[in-house]
Amino acid sequence: MTKHWVGKSRSDRGAGALEYLGIVVVAALLIGALIAAIGQSRIGDQIACQLRSIVDSADRDCSTEVDPLYYDANGSGNDDFLTGPADRNSSGSSNSTTAEGGQQPEYFQNASNTDDPVDEEKVENAVNDFEVNGGLWQRIFGGDGLRDVEKAVRGLNGPEIDAYFAGLSDGEIADWIETMESNWTEGEQRAVLQYIAAHASVATLDKLSEYTSLLQPVFDDIELPEDKQRKAAKLEDIDTWHWSEVDHELFSGGVRPADVAQGGLGDCWYMASLMSTAHRQPKIITDAITVNPNGTYEVRLFEGGEEVFYTVDPRMVVDGEGREVFHNSRSRTFVDENGDVVHGVELWPAVMEKALAMHEGTYGKAEGGQAARGLEMITGVDSVKYDTARKPPSLTELEQMHESGSMISFSSLNKGGAKKNTYESDDGETFYYNHAYVLEGVDVEAGTVTLWNPWGTRKGKLTVSADEYAELFKRVDVNEGWN
């Protein structure tokens, strides 16, 4: 899939540096030697910073004292920050410390790594390594500067990653990400960013998200077609939409079709695929999501039969009143890790939907598709498409495929020139044009098929006769999954 990036080309980015190259190159070599002689001292850091300012033609804060930023330790999440240097012992040497007695960045509610020890010396070495191997050196001299930075980051745990990025200026972070975009593929960028996303705090991820769109998908590109007024109310309040984490459990009582309820996004093709998979092969869903140390989730999808992974944090898009805009997660009462009974939502369908948005590039780009592809993205197995106008599967064939564990989706008719958004069966069942449905069951003796709407099983079941189903639907998509 083609990804579109907004920004300068590599040649444009390098043009500014080349204009100064004749003046800087000799000085750079001399200062590089000086820095090597000085070692990892803050004097060397200052010189590197000043040289970067010359080449980038940008004002930079080259002071040597950088205080880490932390969220309010009371966990109120009110975005008030407290600043302060990391504790050191009286000798000034580094310690391996825990968060006890200190102020921690805000983490996601299911994080397990908040008490991991921080090796201050390792963090400081990593920051100094960035000064030497960061964007400036990569641009002028080439080499493996970005790989060195990646290696340093991958050697840190979550709290150490937080301290690492707190030790870098905004300009340095922006320069690093810009250099990655110029020199690495999106897959290479995503690999290192997803490691960070699986371990870092909310504050660190928010800071990085200011400079890259690979950590959070865009959600304000949803459009309102004239014939989809059901979305109008939500889109009128689009300026109030924001990311928010609510009390939740990833799975509550197992994976079930009733967990899925399509919301304000036109991704019925994908939600129907999730519902069908939950109905016939729920283990595919549970195996697709792994909980990360910081409370985020690693989600496995497939593209062309190959695994692709996305790190999804548990924040979902909500409106000004805190209601989910996209997937309508069902409220549950469950017991949390502390043994307390809490009310929250079961999050796995929203997590899978957010992974889709990251895969497509934005939530808006996830609108519109075929259930056959949705099933392939979830299972990694090719779907079989049946054109009902040519050779629809018989009820006996549908029953055999369904009982074998196959996921089956029905695609409704195209709207064409119809003035209404719906059409009806002879028995009065109402169907929506350009919509995907899920096969719930087949009754060969009664001569009927029963379907679910991915808007939610609580909407009830739809039953159509064998004689009529081929006229009511244009395509049947079947995926064997892992059976």
WOVEN-V70679 format. One record per run of one state. SS is the DSSP state (@ for helix, = for strand, . for the rest). FROM is the first residue (numbers start at 1). TO is the last residue. If there is no record, write none. Layout:
ss=<SS | SS>
from=<FROM | FROM>
to=<TO | TO>
This chain:
ss=<. | @ | . | @ | . | @ | . | = | . | = | . | = | . | = | @ | . | @ | . | @ | . | @ | . | @ | . | @ | . | @ | . | = | . | @ | . | @ | . | = | . | = | . | @ | . | @ | . | @ | = | . | = | . | = | . | = | . | = | . | = | . | = | . | @ | . | = | . | @ | . | @ | . | = | @ | . | @ | . | = | . | = | . | = | . | = | . | = | . | @ | . | = | @ | = | .>
from=<1 | 10 | 20 | 21 | 39 | 42 | 57 | 69 | 72 | 81 | 84 | 96 | 98 | 118 | 120 | 134 | 135 | 142 | 145 | 155 | 158 | 167 | 170 | 184 | 186 | 198 | 202 | 210 | 218 | 219 | 229 | 237 | 238 | 241 | 242 | 245 | 248 | 250 | 257 | 260 | 268 | 281 | 282 | 289 | 292 | 297 | 304 | 306 | 313 | 316 | 319 | 324 | 325 | 331 | 336 | 341 | 347 | 348 | 361 | 362 | 363 | 364 | 367 | 371 | 380 | 384 | 388 | 392 | 395 | 404 | 407 | 413 | 422 | 425 | 430 | 433 | 436 | 444 | 448 | 454 | 457 | 460 | 461 | 466 | 473 | 480>
to=<9 | 19 | 20 | 38 | 41 | 56 | 68 | 71 | 80 | 83 | 95 | 97 | 117 | 119 | 133 | 134 | 141 | 144 | 154 | 157 | 166 | 169 | 183 | 185 | 197 | 201 | 209 | 217 | 218 | 228 | 236 | 237 | 240 | 241 | 244 | 247 | 249 | 256 | 259 | 267 | 280 | 281 | 288 | 291 | 296 | 303 | 305 | 312 | 315 | 318 | 323 | 324 | 330 | 335 | 340 | 346 | 347 | 360 | 361 | 362 | 363 | 366 | 370 | 379 | 383 | 387 | 391 | 394 | 403 | 406 | 412 | 421 | 424 | 429 | 432 | 435 | 443 | 447 | 453 | 456 | 459 | 460 | 465 | 472 | 479 | 483>
